[in-house]
């Protein structure tokens, strides 16, 4: 059983590259089915604003071959020739450690960020529904998610709000000296948009406008937040002339703020684009009155948070290591599952054939049949119990492989008997 993760993140690629290889849900469906058809045994795709990663399991000894397939897949699926220059590959235990670090927020721009755990969980459930995540990745992702919850609970790694939205609001506050009495527009009513609203409300702004393609959702939200002013999506350019700040984080596959629509804006406007792919046309950077920022611009302020949590992350790594050790033991034990299943099936087959012969030769009532069935079943179980226990209790992987090979040869398991 071999593992790998192939992908890119905020450390290996800028947002201009990451947005090109982002998997929206429709792309995930197509991608997972393509990879399964190409012989990838198990697959989960994790795509966020900071990363695009494909986790795979290879049942046989062809991991390098499957890794090459994933690299080629990235190039062809997104039609990007140089994408391989940005991809990293982590194998086996390194890949497992990476997933734990990602799920617990230890691999994020913002250490211990709040959103990533939910994104990992959603990615796993999505793959599971499509048949991409099976026994092995199901176990791995569930353990990683469980341990991440434990880390957040016990170590309070996210005790202070450090989501990308929070860092973004603090970043703008630092740029503008204060957000008090400013006017802001939020576009997007997903998790990031709602968090952005939460943090802006704490900064005593003058007006907060909000836009979502589903206008009714903004109207409903404004009932709970009287300070929120709903604006129709198609009026977005008009309202931009009246605000100091725009924060956008939609799931749109294309830009929703175009450069040619912004030419008449003369007042200073600060835009923070938190979307992936980007919501805002990159050409707007050339506008003399508009300052455009994206996720990569948040690294400096997030570094300050990271320093404060460095000690906590060391404790988190210890908890993660314990869980990984347990997972590796489980992984060793399931190597023997096919042999154990075969031994049990062989035992059942012998029992059924023997009982069939006895019942044909001897007339027995139901009570006697049940007694003989139990006795024969018990005798055959005793015969295979010791080898099964040896397989389950062996910690040494080399010895386990020897046992498995011996039993496969003795019982002709490889030939499907």
C-alpha positions, 0 to 999 in steps of 0.5 A: 500500500503506497501513498502520495500527494502531488500538488502545489501551494502558497509556498511553491506557486503564486496566486496567478498560478494557483488560480489556474489549477483550482478545482471547482466542484464540476471540475472535481467530478470530471477529474476524479472519474478520469483518474479512477479510469486511469487506474488510480486506486483511491483519490481525494482532491483538495482545492482551496485558495492556498493549495491544489493537491491530489492525494492517491493510494496505490495498492501495488508497487507502481507508485512512481508510475501513478505519480507521473500520471498525476503530473501529466494530468495536471498539465493536460487537464488545465492545459498548462505546459509549465505546471510541473515546475510548481508541483511537489511530490510527497510519498508514503509517510511523508505524504501522510504527515503532510495531510495531518499538517494541512488538516490541522492548519500547520501548513497554512499561510496562517498557522492554525487557520479555522477554515482548512479543517472544514475544507479537508472534511468536505474534500474527503466527503466529496471524493467518497461520494464519487467512489474515489476515497475508499477503505485506506483514504477513508481511514487516513482522512478520518484520523487526520480530521479527528486529530486536527479537532483534538489539536484545536480543542486541547492546544487552543491553536485557533483560540484567537481568530486567524482565518484568512478573512481576519488576516485580510481585514487586519491587513487593510487596517494596517494599510489604511491606518484605520477602518473607522468610518470607512465604507466597504463592499463585500462580494460573496456570501460563503464562509469567507464572506460571512467571516469578513463581515464579522470582522468588519463589524468589529471595526466601526465602519460607516457603511457595509454593503453586501452583494451575492448573486442570490440577492435574497440571501443578502436580504435575509442576512440583513435582517440579522445584521441591520448595518448591512446594506444589500446591493443587487449584483448587477449594480456592483460597479455603481456602488464601487464609486461610493466605497473605500474598500472592496473584499471579494471571495466568490466561487465564480470560475471567471472574473466578476470585476473587470478592468474596463468597467473601472476606468471612471473611478477617480477616488481611492479604492482598496481591493482585497481579492480572496477568491481562487480563481481570482474575482478581480481582473489583474489589469486593475493593478494599472489603475492609478487610484486603485490598490489591488491586493490578493492572498499572497500579500497577507503573508507578512502580517500572518507571519506575526501570528505564526511566531506567536504559535510556534511553540504550540505547533511543536506540541501539535506535531507530537500529537500528530506523530502518535496518531500516525504511528497508530495509522501505520500499524493499522496499515501494516495489518491490512496488508494481511487482509486478503490472505486472512480473507482467503483463509476464512473463505477456504475454511468455509468452503471446506466446511460447506463441502464436508457438511454437504457430503455428511448430509447426503450420507447420513440422515440427521435432524436439525438439532444434530445438523446444528451441532455438527456445523458448530463443531466442524466450524470450531475445528477449522477455525482452530486450525487457521487461528494461529496463522491469523494471529501471527499475521495480525500481531507482527510489527516487523514489516519484513517478517509480515511480508515473508508470512504473507508470501509463504501463505500465498504460496502454500494456499495458491492464493495468487492463483485465486483458489 
